Amino acid sequence: MNAAAIIDEIKRLPPPEQKQIAEFVQTLEIRQPWSGEKLTEYEKKMVETNDPAEARRLKEQIVAGFFGDEPDA
């Protein structure tokens, strides 16, 4: 099965199951170190936000994106 076939199958799922897949994909992204461009994008969002809770959330994402989710990273 290739990516296109998997995507077609995901499109056929009910919305709650599509949401589960989207959340899983986000965890995959968090586990790998981000590119410099993505880190810069999130850093800019963190600096520009006026919401302290959002700034903390973005900071946590940046740290996870910088180090990845590898043990002892």
PyMOL Python script that loads the backbone (N, CA, C, O; Angstrom):
from pymol import cmd

cmd.read_pdbstr("""\
ATOM      1  N   MET A   1       0.857  -1.174   0.000  1.00  0.00           N
ATOM      2  CA  MET A   1       0.000   0.000   0.000  1.00  0.00           C
ATOM      3  C   MET A   1       0.904   1.239   0.000  1.00  0.00           C
ATOM      4  O   MET A   1       1.884   1.301   0.742  1.00  0.00           O
ATOM      5  N   ASN A   2       0.568   2.204  -0.825  1.00  0.00           N
ATOM      6  CA  ASN A   2       1.365   3.435  -0.887  1.00  0.00           C
ATOM      7  C   ASN A   2       0.646   4.573  -0.157  1.00  0.00           C
ATOM      8  O   ASN A   2      -0.481   4.412   0.312  1.00  0.00           O
ATOM      9  N   ALA A   3       1.309   5.709  -0.071  1.00  0.00           N
ATOM     10  CA  ALA A   3       0.760   6.853   0.665  1.00  0.00           C
ATOM     11  C   ALA A   3      -0.574   7.315   0.085  1.00  0.00           C
ATOM     12  O   ALA A   3      -1.490   7.645   0.838  1.00  0.00           O
ATOM     13  N   ALA A   4      -0.696   7.343  -1.233  1.00  0.00           N
ATOM     14  CA  ALA A   4      -1.947   7.790  -1.855  1.00  0.00           C
ATOM     15  C   ALA A   4      -3.115   6.885  -1.459  1.00  0.00           C
ATOM     16  O   ALA A   4      -4.218   7.367  -1.202  1.00  0.00           O
ATOM     17  N   ALA A   5      -2.872   5.586  -1.411  1.00  0.00           N
ATOM     18  CA  ALA A   5      -3.927   4.648  -1.021  1.00  0.00           C
ATOM     19  C   ALA A   5      -4.307   4.836   0.441  1.00  0.00           C
ATOM     20  O   ALA A   5      -5.483   4.772   0.799  1.00  0.00           O
ATOM     21  N   ILE A   6      -3.313   5.065   1.274  1.00  0.00           N
ATOM     22  CA  ILE A   6      -3.593   5.291   2.697  1.00  0.00           C
ATOM     23  C   ILE A   6      -4.405   6.564   2.881  1.00  0.00           C
ATOM     24  O   ILE A   6      -5.352   6.590   3.668  1.00  0.00           O
ATOM     25  N   ILE A   7      -4.043   7.608   2.167  1.00  0.00           N
ATOM     26  CA  ILE A   7      -4.777   8.871   2.254  1.00  0.00           C
ATOM     27  C   ILE A   7      -6.217   8.689   1.806  1.00  0.00           C
ATOM     28  O   ILE A   7      -7.132   9.222   2.434  1.00  0.00           O
ATOM     29  N   ASP A   8      -6.432   7.943   0.730  1.00  0.00           N
ATOM     30  CA  ASP A   8      -7.800   7.658   0.274  1.00  0.00           C
ATOM     31  C   ASP A   8      -8.602   6.928   1.343  1.00  0.00           C
ATOM     32  O   ASP A   8      -9.778   7.225   1.556  1.00  0.00           O
ATOM     33  N   GLU A   9      -7.966   5.975   2.012  1.00  0.00           N
ATOM     34  CA  GLU A   9      -8.648   5.247   3.090  1.00  0.00           C
ATOM     35  C   GLU A   9      -8.986   6.180   4.250  1.00  0.00           C
ATOM     36  O   GLU A   9     -10.074   6.095   4.818  1.00  0.00           O
ATOM     37  N   ILE A  10      -8.071   7.058   4.598  1.00  0.00           N
ATOM     38  CA  ILE A  10      -8.314   8.007   5.688  1.00  0.00           C
ATOM     39  C   ILE A  10      -9.503   8.902   5.360  1.00  0.00           C
ATOM     40  O   ILE A  10     -10.316   9.203   6.235  1.00  0.00           O
ATOM     41  N   LYS A  11      -9.605   9.326   4.114  1.00  0.00           N
ATOM     42  CA  LYS A  11     -10.721  10.186   3.693  1.00  0.00           C
ATOM     43  C   LYS A  11     -12.058   9.495   3.868  1.00  0.00           C
ATOM     44  O   LYS A  11     -13.073  10.168   4.049  1.00  0.00           O
ATOM     45  N   ARG A  12     -12.091   8.169   3.820  1.00  0.00           N
ATOM     46  CA  ARG A  12     -13.341   7.413   3.949  1.00  0.00           C
ATOM     47  C   ARG A  12     -13.745   7.187   5.410  1.00  0.00           C
ATOM     48  O   ARG A  12     -14.874   6.782   5.685  1.00  0.00           O
ATOM     49  N   LEU A  13     -12.841   7.441   6.327  1.00  0.00           N
ATOM     50  CA  LEU A  13     -13.135   7.221   7.741  1.00  0.00           C
ATOM     51  C   LEU A  13     -14.081   8.283   8.281  1.00  0.00           C
ATOM     52  O   LEU A  13     -14.140   9.392   7.749  1.00  0.00           O
ATOM     53  N   PRO A  14     -14.823   7.953   9.335  1.00  0.00           N
ATOM     54  CA  PRO A  14     -15.659   8.972   9.984  1.00  0.00           C
ATOM     55  C   PRO A  14     -14.769  10.027  10.645  1.00  0.00           C
ATOM     56  O   PRO A  14     -13.631   9.737  11.015  1.00  0.00           O
ATOM     57  N   PRO A  15     -15.282  11.243  10.792  1.00  0.00           N
ATOM     58  CA  PRO A  15     -14.492  12.339  11.356  1.00  0.00           C
ATOM     59  C   PRO A  15     -13.780  12.024  12.673  1.00  0.00           C
ATOM     60  O   PRO A  15     -12.624  12.418  12.832  1.00  0.00           O
ATOM     61  N   PRO A  16     -14.416  11.332  13.626  1.00  0.00           N
ATOM     62  CA  PRO A  16     -13.678  11.059  14.874  1.00  0.00           C
ATOM     63  C   PRO A  16     -12.405  10.223  14.640  1.00  0.00           C
ATOM     64  O   PRO A  16     -11.391  10.435  15.305  1.00  0.00           O
ATOM     65  N   GLU A  17     -12.464   9.289  13.704  1.00  0.00           N
ATOM     66  CA  GLU A  17     -11.289   8.475  13.417  1.00  0.00           C
ATOM     67  C   GLU A  17     -10.255   9.275  12.623  1.00  0.00           C
ATOM     68  O   GLU A  17      -9.054   9.073  12.799  1.00  0.00           O
ATOM     69  N   GLN A  18     -10.705  10.171  11.760  1.00  0.00           N
ATOM     70  CA  GLN A  18      -9.772  11.047  11.051  1.00  0.00           C
ATOM     71  C   GLN A  18      -9.023  11.921  12.060  1.00  0.00           C
ATOM     72  O   GLN A  18      -7.828  12.175  11.912  1.00  0.00           O
ATOM     73  N   LYS A  19      -9.740  12.372  13.080  1.00  0.00           N
ATOM     74  CA  LYS A  19      -9.115  13.202  14.114  1.00  0.00           C
ATOM     75  C   LYS A  19      -8.024  12.417  14.847  1.00  0.00           C
ATOM     76  O   LYS A  19      -6.964  12.965  15.147  1.00  0.00           O
ATOM     77  N   GLN A  20      -8.276  11.145  15.136  1.00  0.00           N
ATOM     78  CA  GLN A  20      -7.276  10.315  15.796  1.00  0.00           C
ATOM     79  C   GLN A  20      -6.013  10.203  14.944  1.00  0.00           C
ATOM     80  O   GLN A  20      -4.897  10.247  15.461  1.00  0.00           O
ATOM     81  N   ILE A  21      -6.199  10.062  13.659  1.00  0.00           N
ATOM     82  CA  ILE A  21      -5.058   9.955  12.753  1.00  0.00           C
ATOM     83  C   ILE A  21      -4.291  11.268  12.717  1.00  0.00           C
ATOM     84  O   ILE A  21      -3.060  11.269  12.743  1.00  0.00           O
ATOM     85  N   ALA A  22      -5.005  12.382  12.656  1.00  0.00           N
ATOM     86  CA  ALA A  22      -4.341  13.691  12.645  1.00  0.00           C
ATOM     87  C   ALA A  22      -3.514  13.887  13.910  1.00  0.00           C
ATOM     88  O   ALA A  22      -2.397  14.399  13.845  1.00  0.00           O
ATOM     89  N   GLU A  23      -4.049  13.485  15.057  1.00  0.00           N
ATOM     90  CA  GLU A  23      -3.308  13.609  16.314  1.00  0.00           C
ATOM     91  C   GLU A  23      -2.070  12.714  16.305  1.00  0.00           C
ATOM     92  O   GLU A  23      -1.016  13.105  16.806  1.00  0.00           O
ATOM     93  N   PHE A  24      -2.194  11.525  15.742  1.00  0.00           N
ATOM     94  CA  PHE A  24      -1.054  10.619  15.642  1.00  0.00           C
ATOM     95  C   PHE A  24       0.038  11.220  14.767  1.00  0.00           C
ATOM     96  O   PHE A  24       1.217  11.155  15.112  1.00  0.00           O
ATOM     97  N   VAL A  25      -0.346  11.800  13.644  1.00  0.00           N
ATOM     98  CA  VAL A  25       0.630  12.405  12.737  1.00  0.00           C
ATOM     99  C   VAL A  25       1.358  13.548  13.436  1.00  0.00           C
ATOM    100  O   VAL A  25       2.562  13.719  13.251  1.00  0.00           O
ATOM    101  N   GLN A  26       0.647  14.320  14.227  1.00  0.00           N
ATOM    102  CA  GLN A  26       1.295  15.404  14.963  1.00  0.00           C
ATOM    103  C   GLN A  26       2.332  14.862  15.938  1.00  0.00           C
ATOM    104  O   GLN A  26       3.385  15.475  16.116  1.00  0.00           O
ATOM    105  N   THR A  27       2.057  13.726  16.571  1.00  0.00           N
ATOM    106  CA  THR A  27       3.044  13.160  17.488  1.00  0.00           C
ATOM    107  C   THR A  27       4.272  12.687  16.722  1.00  0.00           C
ATOM    108  O   THR A  27       5.384  12.749  17.246  1.00  0.00           O
ATOM    109  N   LEU A  28       4.095  12.220  15.501  1.00  0.00           N
ATOM    110  CA  LEU A  28       5.244  11.817  14.685  1.00  0.00           C
ATOM    111  C   LEU A  28       6.136  13.010  14.396  1.00  0.00           C
ATOM    112  O   LEU A  28       7.361  12.905  14.451  1.00  0.00           O
ATOM    113  N   GLU A  29       5.522  14.143  14.091  1.00  0.00           N
ATOM    114  CA  GLU A  29       6.284  15.353  13.801  1.00  0.00           C
ATOM    115  C   GLU A  29       7.070  15.802  15.020  1.00  0.00           C
ATOM    116  O   GLU A  29       8.196  16.281  14.886  1.00  0.00           O
ATOM    117  N   ILE A  30       6.501  15.656  16.192  1.00  0.00           N
ATOM    118  CA  ILE A  30       7.145  16.100  17.420  1.00  0.00           C
ATOM    119  C   ILE A  30       8.352  15.232  17.737  1.00  0.00           C
ATOM    120  O   ILE A  30       9.316  15.722  18.326  1.00  0.00           O
ATOM    121  N   ARG A  31       8.328  13.975  17.367  1.00  0.00           N
ATOM    122  CA  ARG A  31       9.408  13.049  17.716  1.00  0.00           C
ATOM    123  C   ARG A  31      10.689  13.282  16.940  1.00  0.00           C
ATOM    124  O   ARG A  31      11.746  12.804  17.351  1.00  0.00           O
ATOM    125  N   GLN A  32      10.628  13.996  15.842  1.00  0.00           N
ATOM    126  CA  GLN A  32      11.807  14.226  15.028  1.00  0.00           C
ATOM    127  C   GLN A  32      12.242  15.683  15.156  1.00  0.00           C
ATOM    128  O   GLN A  32      11.403  16.582  15.225  1.00  0.00           O
ATOM    129  N   PRO A  33      13.550  15.916  15.188  1.00  0.00           N
ATOM    130  CA  PRO A  33      13.997  17.319  15.225  1.00  0.00           C
ATOM    131  C   PRO A  33      13.475  18.085  14.008  1.00  0.00           C
ATOM    132  O   PRO A  33      13.431  17.562  12.895  1.00  0.00           O
ATOM    133  N   TRP A  34      13.087  19.323  14.247  1.00  0.00           N
ATOM    134  CA  TRP A  34      12.534  20.153  13.175  1.00  0.00           C
ATOM    135  C   TRP A  34      13.644  20.796  12.356  1.00  0.00           C
ATOM    136  O   TRP A  34      14.794  20.884  12.785  1.00  0.00           O
ATOM    137  N   SER A  35      13.267  21.236  11.179  1.00  0.00           N
ATOM    138  CA  SER A  35      14.184  22.008  10.340  1.00  0.00           C
ATOM    139  C   SER A  35      14.355  23.397  10.955  1.00  0.00           C
ATOM    140  O   SER A  35      13.546  23.832  11.774  1.00  0.00           O
ATOM    141  N   GLY A  36      15.404  24.070  10.553  1.00  0.00           N
ATOM    142  CA  GLY A  36      15.634  25.440  11.017  1.00  0.00           C
ATOM    143  C   GLY A  36      14.492  26.366  10.652  1.00  0.00           C
ATOM    144  O   GLY A  36      14.131  27.256  11.423  1.00  0.00           O
ATOM    145  N   GLU A  37      13.924  26.154   9.472  1.00  0.00           N
ATOM    146  CA  GLU A  37      12.812  27.011   9.024  1.00  0.00           C
ATOM    147  C   GLU A  37      11.595  26.847   9.926  1.00  0.00           C
ATOM    148  O   GLU A  37      10.942  27.828  10.282  1.00  0.00           O
ATOM    149  N   LYS A  38      11.290  25.597  10.296  1.00  0.00           N
ATOM    150  CA  LYS A  38      10.121  25.368  11.145  1.00  0.00           C
ATOM    151  C   LYS A  38      10.363  25.916  12.544  1.00  0.00           C
ATOM    152  O   LYS A  38       9.460  26.501  13.142  1.00  0.00           O
ATOM    153  N   LEU A  39      11.571  25.735  13.074  1.00  0.00           N
ATOM    154  CA  LEU A  39      11.886  26.305  14.388  1.00  0.00           C
ATOM    155  C   LEU A  39      11.725  27.821  14.367  1.00  0.00           C
ATOM    156  O   LEU A  39      11.148  28.401  15.287  1.00  0.00           O
ATOM    157  N   THR A  40      12.230  28.456  13.324  1.00  0.00           N
ATOM    158  CA  THR A  40      12.127  29.912  13.197  1.00  0.00           C
ATOM    159  C   THR A  40      10.673  30.355  13.123  1.00  0.00           C
ATOM    160  O   THR A  40      10.300  31.362  13.724  1.00  0.00           O
ATOM    161  N   GLU A  41       9.855  29.614  12.396  1.00  0.00           N
ATOM    162  CA  GLU A  41       8.428  29.935  12.268  1.00  0.00           C
ATOM    163  C   GLU A  41       7.752  29.920  13.643  1.00  0.00           C
ATOM    164  O   GLU A  41       7.009  30.841  13.984  1.00  0.00           O
ATOM    165  N   TYR A  42       8.012  28.881  14.422  1.00  0.00           N
ATOM    166  CA  TYR A  42       7.386  28.775  15.739  1.00  0.00           C
ATOM    167  C   TYR A  42       7.950  29.799  16.716  1.00  0.00           C
ATOM    168  O   TYR A  42       7.218  30.324  17.555  1.00  0.00           O
ATOM    169  N   GLU A  43       9.230  30.085  16.617  1.00  0.00           N
ATOM    170  CA  GLU A  43       9.820  31.110  17.481  1.00  0.00           C
ATOM    171  C   GLU A  43       9.178  32.465  17.207  1.00  0.00           C
ATOM    172  O   GLU A  43       8.896  33.223  18.135  1.00  0.00           O
ATOM    173  N   LYS A  44       8.949  32.764  15.946  1.00  0.00           N
ATOM    174  CA  LYS A  44       8.313  34.035  15.577  1.00  0.00           C
ATOM    175  C   LYS A  44       6.896  34.097  16.146  1.00  0.00           C
ATOM    176  O   LYS A  44       6.486  35.128  16.677  1.00  0.00           O
ATOM    177  N   LYS A  45       6.144  32.990  16.035  1.00  0.00           N
ATOM    178  CA  LYS A  45       4.790  32.954  16.594  1.00  0.00           C
ATOM    179  C   LYS A  45       4.823  33.178  18.105  1.00  0.00           C
ATOM    180  O   LYS A  45       3.981  33.891  18.651  1.00  0.00           O
ATOM    181  N   MET A  46       5.811  32.560  18.785  1.00  0.00           N
ATOM    182  CA  MET A  46       5.910  32.684  20.234  1.00  0.00           C
ATOM    183  C   MET A  46       6.182  34.141  20.629  1.00  0.00           C
ATOM    184  O   MET A  46       5.584  34.647  21.579  1.00  0.00           O
ATOM    185  N   VAL A  47       7.068  34.804  19.914  1.00  0.00           N
ATOM    186  CA  VAL A  47       7.413  36.195  20.217  1.00  0.00           C
ATOM    187  C   VAL A  47       6.228  37.116  19.951  1.00  0.00           C
ATOM    188  O   VAL A  47       6.023  38.087  20.680  1.00  0.00           O
ATOM    189  N   GLU A  48       5.454  36.824  18.925  1.00  0.00           N
ATOM    190  CA  GLU A  48       4.372  37.714  18.510  1.00  0.00           C
ATOM    191  C   GLU A  48       3.078  37.531  19.295  1.00  0.00           C
ATOM    192  O   GLU A  48       2.222  38.415  19.270  1.00  0.00           O
ATOM    193  N   THR A  49       2.913  36.400  19.996  1.00  0.00           N
ATOM    194  CA  THR A  49       1.649  36.180  20.696  1.00  0.00           C
ATOM    195  C   THR A  49       1.551  37.043  21.953  1.00  0.00           C
ATOM    196  O   THR A  49       2.550  37.336  22.610  1.00  0.00           O
ATOM    197  N   ASN A  50       0.341  37.431  22.260  1.00  0.00           N
ATOM    198  CA  ASN A  50       0.062  38.184  23.490  1.00  0.00           C
ATOM    199  C   ASN A  50      -0.534  37.287  24.566  1.00  0.00           C
ATOM    200  O   ASN A  50      -0.808  37.740  25.677  1.00  0.00           O
ATOM    201  N   ASP A  51      -0.736  36.011  24.235  1.00  0.00           N
ATOM    202  CA  ASP A  51      -1.360  35.058  25.148  1.00  0.00           C
ATOM    203  C   ASP A  51      -0.258  34.247  25.851  1.00  0.00           C
ATOM    204  O   ASP A  51       0.433  33.457  25.209  1.00  0.00           O
ATOM    205  N   PRO A  52      -0.098  34.442  27.163  1.00  0.00           N
ATOM    206  CA  PRO A  52       0.965  33.724  27.881  1.00  0.00           C
ATOM    207  C   PRO A  52       0.843  32.200  27.777  1.00  0.00           C
ATOM    208  O   PRO A  52       1.853  31.503  27.681  1.00  0.00           O
ATOM    209  N   ALA A  53      -0.378  31.687  27.794  1.00  0.00           N
ATOM    210  CA  ALA A  53      -0.574  30.238  27.685  1.00  0.00           C
ATOM    211  C   ALA A  53      -0.121  29.735  26.314  1.00  0.00           C
ATOM    212  O   ALA A  53       0.500  28.678  26.203  1.00  0.00           O
ATOM    213  N   GLU A  54      -0.433  30.488  25.298  1.00  0.00           N
ATOM    214  CA  GLU A  54      -0.012  30.127  23.936  1.00  0.00           C
ATOM    215  C   GLU A  54       1.508  30.209  23.816  1.00  0.00           C
ATOM    216  O   GLU A  54       2.124  29.364  23.167  1.00  0.00           O
ATOM    217  N   ALA A  55       2.108  31.208  24.431  1.00  0.00           N
ATOM    218  CA  ALA A  55       3.568  31.340  24.396  1.00  0.00           C
ATOM    219  C   ALA A  55       4.235  30.143  25.064  1.00  0.00           C
ATOM    220  O   ALA A  55       5.231  29.627  24.558  1.00  0.00           O
ATOM    221  N   ARG A  56       3.689  29.696  26.205  1.00  0.00           N
ATOM    222  CA  ARG A  56       4.240  28.520  26.891  1.00  0.00           C
ATOM    223  C   ARG A  56       4.093  27.269  26.028  1.00  0.00           C
ATOM    224  O   ARG A  56       5.019  26.464  25.929  1.00  0.00           O
ATOM    225  N   ARG A  57       2.932  27.112  25.408  1.00  0.00           N
ATOM    226  CA  ARG A  57       2.688  25.953  24.543  1.00  0.00           C
ATOM    227  C   ARG A  57       3.666  25.944  23.379  1.00  0.00           C
ATOM    228  O   ARG A  57       4.244  24.907  23.055  1.00  0.00           O
ATOM    229  N   LEU A  58       3.851  27.094  22.753  1.00  0.00           N
ATOM    230  CA  LEU A  58       4.782  27.199  21.632  1.00  0.00           C
ATOM    231  C   LEU A  58       6.214  26.921  22.084  1.00  0.00           C
ATOM    232  O   LEU A  58       6.974  26.260  21.376  1.00  0.00           O
ATOM    233  N   LYS A  59       6.580  27.421  23.257  1.00  0.00           N
ATOM    234  CA  LYS A  59       7.928  27.171  23.777  1.00  0.00           C
ATOM    235  C   LYS A  59       8.158  25.678  23.966  1.00  0.00           C
ATOM    236  O   LYS A  59       9.218  25.165  23.606  1.00  0.00           O
ATOM    237  N   GLU A  60       7.185  24.982  24.523  1.00  0.00           N
ATOM    238  CA  GLU A  60       7.307  23.533  24.706  1.00  0.00           C
ATOM    239  C   GLU A  60       7.464  22.831  23.356  1.00  0.00           C
ATOM    240  O   GLU A  60       8.258  21.899  23.227  1.00  0.00           O
ATOM    241  N   GLN A  61       6.711  23.276  22.358  1.00  0.00           N
ATOM    242  CA  GLN A  61       6.818  22.681  21.029  1.00  0.00           C
ATOM    243  C   GLN A  61       8.194  22.955  20.415  1.00  0.00           C
ATOM    244  O   GLN A  61       8.774  22.086  19.764  1.00  0.00           O
ATOM    245  N   ILE A  62       8.704  24.152  20.625  1.00  0.00           N
ATOM    246  CA  ILE A  62      10.018  24.507  20.074  1.00  0.00           C
ATOM    247  C   ILE A  62      11.102  23.628  20.696  1.00  0.00           C
ATOM    248  O   ILE A  62      11.968  23.112  19.990  1.00  0.00           O
ATOM    249  N   VAL A  63      11.053  23.460  22.014  1.00  0.00           N
ATOM    250  CA  VAL A  63      12.052  22.629  22.687  1.00  0.00           C
ATOM    251  C   VAL A  63      11.966  21.197  22.170  1.00  0.00           C
ATOM    252  O   VAL A  63      12.989  20.585  21.860  1.00  0.00           O
ATOM    253  N   ALA A  64      10.749  20.659  22.075  1.00  0.00           N
ATOM    254  CA  ALA A  64      10.578  19.292  21.562  1.00  0.00           C
ATOM    255  C   ALA A  64      11.036  19.216  20.111  1.00  0.00           C
ATOM    256  O   ALA A  64      11.636  18.223  19.702  1.00  0.00           O
ATOM    257  N   GLY A  65      10.758  20.258  19.330  1.00  0.00           N
ATOM    258  CA  GLY A  65      11.173  20.279  17.932  1.00  0.00           C
ATOM    259  C   GLY A  65      12.673  20.398  17.753  1.00  0.00           C
ATOM    260  O   GLY A  65      13.235  19.886  16.785  1.00  0.00           O
ATOM    261  N   PHE A  66      13.316  21.072  18.686  1.00  0.00           N
ATOM    262  CA  PHE A  66      14.764  21.220  18.604  1.00  0.00           C
ATOM    263  C   PHE A  66      15.478  19.906  18.944  1.00  0.00           C
ATOM    264  O   PHE A  66      16.392  19.479  18.239  1.00  0.00           O
ATOM    265  N   PHE A  67      15.044  19.280  20.031  1.00  0.00           N
ATOM    266  CA  PHE A  67      15.703  18.068  20.489  1.00  0.00           C
ATOM    267  C   PHE A  67      15.097  16.793  19.926  1.00  0.00           C
ATOM    268  O   PHE A  67      15.741  15.744  19.933  1.00  0.00           O
ATOM    269  N   GLY A  68      13.858  16.874  19.437  1.00  0.00           N
ATOM    270  CA  GLY A  68      13.165  15.657  19.040  1.00  0.00           C
ATOM    271  C   GLY A  68      12.680  14.949  20.290  1.00  0.00           C
ATOM    272  O   GLY A  68      12.849  15.453  21.401  1.00  0.00           O
ATOM    273  N   ASP A  69      12.087  13.800  20.114  1.00  0.00           N
ATOM    274  CA  ASP A  69      11.526  13.067  21.238  1.00  0.00           C
ATOM    275  C   ASP A  69      12.327  11.796  21.478  1.00  0.00           C
ATOM    276  O   ASP A  69      11.781  10.776  21.899  1.00  0.00           O
ATOM    277  N   GLU A  70      13.619  11.865  21.206  1.00  0.00           N
ATOM    278  CA  GLU A  70      14.487  10.709  21.401  1.00  0.00           C
ATOM    279  C   GLU A  70      14.917  10.639  22.850  1.00  0.00           C
ATOM    280  O   GLU A  70      15.125  11.677  23.479  1.00  0.00           O
ATOM    281  N   PRO A  71      15.058   9.427  23.404  1.00  0.00           N
ATOM    282  CA  PRO A  71      15.578   9.320  24.767  1.00  0.00           C
ATOM    283  C   PRO A  71      16.964   9.940  24.855  1.00  0.00           C
ATOM    284  O   PRO A  71      17.769   9.821  23.931  1.00  0.00           O
ATOM    285  N   ASP A  72      17.233  10.595  25.960  1.00  0.00           N
ATOM    286  CA  ASP A  72      18.525  11.226  26.223  1.00  0.00           C
ATOM    287  C   ASP A  72      18.871  12.333  25.217  1.00  0.00           C
ATOM    288  O   ASP A  72      20.040  12.670  25.027  1.00  0.00           O
ATOM    289  N   ALA A  73      17.844  12.884  24.585  1.00  0.00           N
ATOM    290  CA  ALA A  73      18.105  13.958  23.599  1.00  0.00           C
ATOM    291  C   ALA A  73      18.343  15.263  24.304  1.00  0.00           C
ATOM    292  O   ALA A  73      18.579  16.282  23.655  1.00  0.00           O
TER     293      ALA A  73
END
""", "prot")
cmd.dss("prot")
cmd.show_as("cartoon", "prot")
cmd.util.cbc("prot")
cmd.orient("prot")
